Amino acid sequence: MPLMTQIRNNLTKAFAVFAVFFIAYIVLDWGMELGTQRGPTGNPDVIGEVNGAEISYREFSELLRAQSEAYRQQTGSDPDEQTEQQLRSQVWNTLIQQRLIEQELDRLGITVTDDEIRAILLGPNPPEAIANQFKDSLGVFNRAAYDRAVADPQNTQAWVQIERDLRRQRRVEKLQSILFASMRVTEGEIRQRFIDQNITMEADYVLFDPNRFIPDSLVEVTESDIERHYNANQNEFKVRAARRVKYVLFPLVPSAEDTAAVIQEMTRLAEQIREGMDFMELAKTYSEVPPEEKWIKHGELSRQKETEVFSGRKGQIVGPVTDFDGVHLIKIVDERKGSAEYVRASHILLNDVAGPDSVEKIQKVRDLLQQIRSGADFAALAREHSEDLSNKHLGGELGWNGKGSWVAPFERAAFGAKIGEVVGPVRTQFGWHLIKVTGRDNRDLKVVQLTMRIKASPRSVDLAYQKADNFSVLAQDEGFEKAAEFSSHDVRETPEFTKGGFIPGLGMSDAVMNFAFSKKLNAISEPITVLGGVGVFKLFAVREEGVRPLEDVKGIVRSQVMRKKKMEKLRGRVEEFYKTLTPTTDIISAAQTIEGVIAQKTGPFKSGEAPLGVGRDYTFIGTALALNAGELSKPFEGARGYYIMKMISKTPLDTTALASKKEELRKQILQEKQNRVFSEWLTALRESAEIDDRRDRFFR
């Protein structure tokens, strides 16, 4: 049985690797039953539905637990509240996609027979993930041992599960065959990809920009011109249905009381340690980041922790120290002499200025130095007078730094001063400095940390939801904007977003998406949980699928017509210049006599890059690819105007290298096509799906 368990585990890994862009949405946990249950929507254990197919809370929570555990193993710490929300969102989207794919498998009637499974398992070439368990040290497959394992009654349950996994996998392979059946990679595509990656070109070009040659005043654009252009080019103005929402977000963040509670708990633990409790044992019990002893140098901790820790000595318990990542107790286990010296310093900076005011700056810095020498507090003067905005609120504190961290004049002064000494004025490119050295150290420390994160408590979370509920009721009664103004909440707006896609600023949210596309203009939502908090939303802009009205795009159409007419007027002048050129002409020199023309070199570029001064102009790049070294192009229309190009140099096509890379490029291009087709297919499924998101009933 242990062998069969190992086979099954390895089989799962192999399937997860196979067609990873596709299978990742299905082969999540082979031991989990992911059937498409259907039933009444009142089931209290249902966290959501996809086209009527239920997602149970148990299924969701089991996968979430697996994702959280994977996060712990990867990072060595528990996910915080924001990460937990991200994981919930990832699990939700994964299950949505899995349901959609399974529904397509059923709709298309894709099945796998028992005979197919037997042929896979009992045929001459069993799945590699299984066969590998029966290979000797030389990699030779032991068929007899494999057959005995298949026939052994003790392995029946394991084989049943393996067969179930294979059946699911085979169904997916058949679906892939349907999706990718017509997909081919042509010889032309392979050749073009090789050229894109390997051919370097350099050209001279002349650009006739219509805006430089033809003033707007010489071009008449009539209403009939605009209407005619709009009617002839309506495909350019087609749009998908889109929505915009306003929202007020109530962050799920720790309160001051939450922070105080963690600090109080850490203070209690610190007292226990000082009374004799073993630090490491307490750390193993209470730390939210697995504790480990490790040597550290200056610069490897945040400034707050570094200042506290390197002020201590061997055996000392430092803290509680509150930092961006939580509250810490830190034990200094050992110390040793390090290879580098570090200095801790503070400074007062007065920016250097030119002219008569520079005298006032110098006098001010001297006055400050005199005040310090007379007993004034350095940190207080720094907070009041320093012009270094990054640290003046810290009293000019710069923390610990080694040689090479500061500019040379500052470094020489700091490393040459004694502890407690104030030196200066020192001039650097930043201005005039007064420098106080507050520490000097060359130690490495071995430390171990006990860490507790500051999280929003259930009370804080409930309070955020209560505020959102209250705001939603007020917005329904008084109007969204008035309610926000009355309660002093910031109103945010999203750009336009389309159904089934990403909502800028909010990420993937089926609940917000469903609200936006199912409600009428100016509708106000109940509280909806999104990444970073809970929001109340107002649908304030609706655009249905179709062609944008002329009045909405009239400015764009006018510009297009204007450009077209300018290009028509300019064409004759370009043709006249072109007639003066021969293949041996230096076109840049020839163009110098024409006022307003742009003539320059591209510098070396490949077809996937933007030539100097041109940008990503595909007509320009396509023309360059068609020219041989020394050839001159005819005038052609690019994004910025009319171009004439002369190819100066071009890497010759290495047909031998192309032949050797052909299969590699074919696989690369085919994989890209399959990824694109799958992504578009899945997006279309999601856009047309009816998704009922009830996560708010289970998570806050």
MONOR-V416868 format. One record per residue. N is the residue number from 1. RES is the residue in one letter. PHI is phi in whole degrees, 0 to 359 (999 if undefined). BURIAL is b if it has 24 or more other C-alpha atoms within 12 Angstrom, else e. Layout:
{{N:RES:PHI:BURIAL} {N:RES:PHI:BURIAL}}
This chain:
{{1:M:999:e} {2:P:302:e} {3:L:297:e} {4:M:293:b} {5:T:297:e} {6:Q:297:e} {7:I:300:b} {8:R:297:b} {9:N:296:b} {10:N:293:b} {11:L:297:b} {12:T:301:b} {13:K:298:b} {14:A:298:b} {15:F:296:b} {16:A:294:b} {17:V:286:e} {18:F:297:b} {19:A:44:e} {20:V:302:e} {21:F:296:b} {22:F:258:b} {23:I:287:b} {24:A:303:b} {25:Y:274:b} {26:I:241:b} {27:V:275:b} {28:L:265:b} {29:D:203:b} {30:W:300:b} {31:G:278:e} {32:M:263:e} {33:E:278:e} {34:L:247:b} {35:G:290:e} {36:T:270:b} {37:Q:292:e} {38:R:231:e} {39:G:181:e} {40:P:293:e} {41:T:287:e} {42:G:276:e} {43:N:300:e} {44:P:290:e} {45:D:268:e} {46:V:266:b} {47:I:265:b} {48:G:179:b} {49:E:222:b} {50:V:234:b} {51:N:52:b} {52:G:89:e} {53:A:276:b} {54:E:281:b} {55:I:243:b} {56:S:279:b} {57:Y:297:b} {58:R:299:e} {59:E:298:b} {60:F:298:b} {61:S:291:b} {62:E:294:b} {63:L:291:b} {64:L:297:b} {65:R:298:e} {66:A:296:e} {67:Q:294:b} {68:S:296:b} {69:E:294:e} {70:A:298:e} {71:Y:296:e} {72:R:298:e} {73:Q:294:e} {74:Q:282:e} {75:T:255:e} {76:G:78:e} {77:S:213:e} {78:D:285:b} {79:P:294:b} {80:D:281:b} {81:E:300:b} {82:Q:293:b} {83:T:295:e} {84:E:299:b} {85:Q:297:b} {86:Q:296:b} {87:L:296:b} {88:R:298:b} {89:S:294:b} {90:Q:297:b} {91:V:296:b} {92:W:300:b} {93:N:295:b} {94:T:296:b} {95:L:292:b} {96:I:301:b} {97:Q:296:b} {98:Q:297:b} {99:R:296:b} {100:L:299:b} {101:I:292:b} {102:E:297:b} {103:Q:294:b} {104:E:292:b} {105:L:301:b} {106:D:291:e} {107:R:298:e} {108:L:278:e} {109:G:68:e} {110:I:278:b} {111:T:231:b} {112:V:229:b} {113:T:276:e} {114:D:299:e} {115:D:297:e} {116:E:296:e} {117:I:294:b} {118:R:298:e} {119:A:296:e} {120:I:291:b} {121:L:281:b} {122:L:258:b} {123:G:287:e} {124:P:291:e} {125:N:231:e} {126:P:300:b} {127:P:308:b} {128:E:302:b} {129:A:299:b} {130:I:276:b} {131:A:301:b} {132:N:299:b} {133:Q:285:b} {134:F:242:b} {135:K:257:e} {136:D:277:e} {137:S:296:e} {138:L:266:e} {139:G:83:e} {140:V:270:e} {141:F:285:e} {142:N:267:e} {143:R:296:e} {144:A:296:e} {145:A:296:e} {146:Y:297:b} {147:D:297:e} {148:R:296:e} {149:A:294:b} {150:V:295:b} {151:A:277:e} {152:D:289:e} {153:P:302:e} {154:Q:296:e} {155:N:265:e} {156:T:304:e} {157:Q:297:e} {158:A:296:b} {159:W:292:b} {160:V:300:e} {161:Q:293:b} {162:I:297:b} {163:E:298:b} {164:R:297:b} {165:D:296:b} {166:L:297:b} {167:R:296:b} {168:R:299:b} {169:Q:297:b} {170:R:293:b} {171:R:298:b} {172:V:295:b} {173:E:300:b} {174:K:294:e} {175:L:296:b} {176:Q:301:b} {177:S:301:e} {178:I:291:e} {179:L:297:b} {180:F:253:e} {181:A:300:e} {182:S:267:e} {183:M:277:e} {184:R:224:e} {185:V:242:b} {186:T:276:e} {187:E:298:e} {188:G:296:e} {189:E:294:e} {190:I:296:b} {191:R:299:b} {192:Q:295:b} {193:R:298:b} {194:F:297:b} {195:I:298:b} {196:D:303:b} {197:Q:273:e} {198:N:235:b} {199:I:268:b} {200:T:254:b} {201:M:236:b} {202:E:214:b} {203:A:221:b} {204:D:259:b} {205:Y:213:b} {206:V:239:b} {207:L:243:b} {208:F:259:b} {209:D:276:b} {210:P:301:b} {211:N:288:b} {212:R:277:e} {213:F:260:b} {214:I:240:b} {215:P:293:e} {216:D:302:e} {217:S:294:e} {218:L:269:e} {219:V:240:b} {220:E:256:e} {221:V:244:b} {222:T:266:e} {223:E:299:e} {224:S:292:e} {225:D:301:e} {226:I:296:b} {227:E:296:e} {228:R:297:e} {229:H:294:b} {230:Y:299:b} {231:N:293:e} {232:A:278:e} {233:N:230:e} {234:Q:294:e} {235:N:300:e} {236:E:292:e} {237:F:249:e} {238:K:287:e} {239:V:223:e} {240:R:276:e} {241:A:300:e} {242:A:215:b} {243:R:223:b} {244:R:226:b} {245:V:231:b} {246:K:260:b} {247:Y:205:b} {248:V:247:b} {249:L:254:b} {250:F:253:b} {251:P:295:b} {252:L:267:b} {253:V:240:b} {254:P:296:b} {255:S:272:e} {256:A:300:e} {257:E:293:e} {258:D:298:b} {259:T:297:b} {260:A:298:e} {261:A:295:e} {262:V:292:b} {263:I:299:b} {264:Q:298:e} {265:E:294:b} {266:M:291:b} {267:T:296:b} {268:R:298:e} {269:L:294:b} {270:A:298:b} {271:E:296:e} {272:Q:298:e} {273:I:294:b} {274:R:292:e} {275:E:272:e} {276:G:121:e} {277:M:294:e} {278:D:287:e} {279:F:300:b} {280:M:295:b} {281:E:296:e} {282:L:295:b} {283:A:297:b} {284:K:296:e} {285:T:278:e} {286:Y:253:b} {287:S:291:b} {288:E:272:b} {289:V:240:b} {290:P:309:b} {291:P:284:b} {292:E:209:e} {293:E:280:e} {294:K:206:e} {295:W:280:e} {296:I:230:b} {297:K:247:b} {298:H:301:b} {299:G:94:b} {300:E:261:e} {301:L:243:b} {302:S:297:e} {303:R:301:b} {304:Q:297:b} {305:K:292:b} {306:E:299:b} {307:T:301:b} {308:E:289:b} {309:V:291:b} {310:F:281:b} {311:S:271:b} {312:G:262:b} {313:R:227:e} {314:K:308:e} {315:G:90:e} {316:Q:279:b} {317:I:259:b} {318:V:256:b} {319:G:121:b} {320:P:294:b} {321:V:249:b} {322:T:268:b} {323:D:222:b} {324:F:298:e} {325:D:257:e} {326:G:134:b} {327:V:246:b} {328:H:230:b} {329:L:250:b} {330:I:231:b} {331:K:259:b} {332:I:272:b} {333:V:281:b} {334:D:201:b} {335:E:213:b} {336:R:208:e} {337:K:286:e} {338:G:269:e} {339:S:268:e} {340:A:225:e} {341:E:259:b} {342:Y:233:b} {343:V:236:b} {344:R:257:b} {345:A:217:b} {346:S:235:b} {347:H:212:b} {348:I:244:b} {349:L:246:b} {350:L:243:b} {351:N:299:b} {352:D:283:b} {353:V:228:e} {354:A:272:e} {355:G:89:e} {356:P:300:e} {357:D:294:e} {358:S:296:e} {359:V:297:e} {360:E:297:e} {361:K:297:b} {362:I:297:b} {363:Q:295:e} {364:K:294:b} {365:V:293:b} {366:R:292:b} {367:D:298:e} {368:L:297:b} {369:L:298:b} {370:Q:295:e} {371:Q:298:e} {372:I:296:b} {373:R:292:e} {374:S:270:e} {375:G:112:e} {376:A:293:e} {377:D:283:e} {378:F:299:b} {379:A:297:b} {380:A:295:e} {381:L:294:b} {382:A:297:b} {383:R:297:b} {384:E:273:e} {385:H:244:b} {386:S:297:b} {387:E:256:b} {388:D:270:b} {389:L:292:e} {390:S:286:e} {391:N:218:b} {392:K:297:b} {393:H:291:e} {394:L:264:b} {395:G:74:b} {396:G:82:b} {397:E:299:b} {398:L:252:b} {399:G:78:b} {400:W:273:b} {401:N:216:b} {402:G:264:b} {403:K:295:b} {404:G:99:e} {405:S:272:e} {406:W:250:b} {407:V:295:e} {408:A:304:e} {409:P:298:b} {410:F:295:b} {411:E:298:b} {412:R:300:e} {413:A:292:b} {414:A:293:b} {415:F:285:b} {416:G:268:e} {417:A:267:b} {418:K:270:e} {419:I:298:e} {420:G:90:e} {421:E:279:b} {422:V:251:b} {423:V:239:b} {424:G:134:b} {425:P:293:b} {426:V:246:b} {427:R:259:b} {428:T:231:e} {429:Q:294:e} {430:F:270:e} {431:G:140:b} {432:W:256:b} {433:H:241:b} {434:L:251:b} {435:I:239:b} {436:K:244:b} {437:V:271:b} {438:T:247:b} {439:G:192:b} {440:R:216:b} {441:D:206:b} {442:N:228:b} {443:R:268:b} {444:D:255:b} {445:L:240:b} {446:K:264:b} {447:V:229:b} {448:V:223:b} {449:Q:242:b} {450:L:250:b} {451:T:238:b} {452:M:237:b} {453:R:278:b} {454:I:264:b} {455:K:241:b} {456:A:291:b} {457:S:285:b} {458:P:307:e} {459:R:295:e} {460:S:293:b} {461:V:295:b} {462:D:300:e} {463:L:295:e} {464:A:297:b} {465:Y:293:b} {466:Q:295:e} {467:K:297:b} {468:A:294:b} {469:D:301:b} {470:N:298:e} {471:F:293:b} {472:S:300:b} {473:V:296:e} {474:L:297:b} {475:A:295:b} {476:Q:296:e} {477:D:278:e} {478:E:254:e} {479:G:101:e} {480:F:298:b} {481:E:294:b} {482:K:296:e} {483:A:297:b} {484:A:294:b} {485:E:293:e} {486:F:297:e} {487:S:261:e} {488:S:59:e} {489:H:255:e} {490:D:285:e} {491:V:259:b} {492:R:253:b} {493:E:231:b} {494:T:267:b} {495:P:292:e} {496:E:298:b} {497:F:222:b} {498:T:256:b} {499:K:295:b} {500:G:84:b} {501:G:255:b} {502:F:270:b} {503:I:262:b} {504:P:306:e} {505:G:88:e} {506:L:234:b} {507:G:79:b} {508:M:274:b} {509:S:216:b} {510:D:295:b} {511:A:295:b} {512:V:292:b} {513:M:299:b} {514:N:298:b} {515:F:300:b} {516:A:294:b} {517:F:259:b} {518:S:245:e} {519:K:256:e} {520:K:274:e} {521:L:307:e} {522:N:76:b} {523:A:296:b} {524:I:240:b} {525:S:273:b} {526:E:284:b} {527:P:303:b} {528:I:232:b} {529:T:283:b} {530:V:227:b} {531:L:299:b} {532:G:97:b} {533:G:165:b} {534:V:235:b} {535:G:239:b} {536:V:244:b} {537:F:240:b} {538:K:235:b} {539:L:278:b} {540:F:242:b} {541:A:211:b} {542:V:233:b} {543:R:231:b} {544:E:273:e} {545:E:296:e} {546:G:152:e} {547:V:261:e} {548:R:298:b} {549:P:300:e} {550:L:304:e} {551:E:299:e} {552:D:283:e} {553:V:240:e} {554:K:300:b} {555:G:297:e} {556:I:295:e} {557:V:297:b} {558:R:302:b} {559:S:297:e} {560:Q:295:b} {561:V:295:b} {562:M:302:b} {563:R:296:b} {564:K:301:b} {565:K:291:b} {566:K:296:b} {567:M:297:b} {568:E:296:e} {569:K:292:b} {570:L:278:b} {571:R:304:b} {572:G:299:e} {573:R:294:e} {574:V:295:b} {575:E:298:e} {576:E:300:e} {577:F:294:b} {578:Y:298:b} {579:K:295:e} {580:T:276:e} {581:L:263:b} {582:T:232:e} {583:P:302:e} {584:T:264:e} {585:T:290:e} {586:D:279:b} {587:I:291:b} {588:I:291:b} {589:S:294:e} {590:A:296:b} {591:A:278:b} {592:Q:296:e} {593:T:279:e} {594:I:258:e} {595:E:292:e} {596:G:95:e} {597:V:283:b} {598:I:251:b} {599:A:226:b} {600:Q:198:b} {601:K:263:b} {602:T:280:b} {603:G:73:e} {604:P:295:e} {605:F:207:b} {606:K:254:b} {607:S:294:b} {608:G:270:b} {609:E:250:b} {610:A:260:e} {611:P:300:b} {612:L:303:e} {613:G:80:e} {614:V:251:b} {615:G:83:e} {616:R:276:e} {617:D:258:b} {618:Y:290:e} {619:T:293:b} {620:F:299:b} {621:I:293:b} {622:G:297:e} {623:T:296:b} {624:A:298:b} {625:L:296:b} {626:A:277:e} {627:L:266:b} {628:N:264:b} {629:A:303:b} {630:G:92:b} {631:E:277:b} {632:L:247:b} {633:S:278:b} {634:K:283:b} {635:P:301:b} {636:F:220:b} {637:E:269:b} {638:G:248:b} {639:A:293:b} {640:R:256:b} {641:G:151:b} {642:Y:271:b} {643:Y:243:b} {644:I:232:b} {645:M:234:b} {646:K:238:b} {647:M:282:b} {648:I:273:b} {649:S:209:b} {650:K:203:b} {651:T:298:b} {652:P:293:e} {653:L:288:e} {654:D:269:e} {655:T:293:e} {656:T:293:e} {657:A:295:e} {658:L:299:b} {659:A:297:e} {660:S:288:e} {661:K:263:e} {662:K:303:b} {663:E:292:e} {664:E:299:e} {665:L:292:b} {666:R:300:b} {667:K:296:e} {668:Q:298:e} {669:I:293:b} {670:L:298:b} {671:Q:299:e} {672:E:297:e} {673:K:296:e} {674:Q:295:b} {675:N:300:e} {676:R:294:e} {677:V:297:e} {678:F:297:b} {679:S:299:e} {680:E:294:e} {681:W:297:b} {682:L:292:b} {683:T:298:e} {684:A:296:e} {685:L:299:b} {686:R:292:b} {687:E:297:b} {688:S:268:e} {689:A:277:b} {690:E:261:b} {691:I:244:b} {692:D:252:b} {693:D:258:b} {694:R:244:b} {695:R:299:b} {696:D:298:b} {697:R:283:e} {698:F:246:e} {699:F:232:b} {700:R:227:b}}
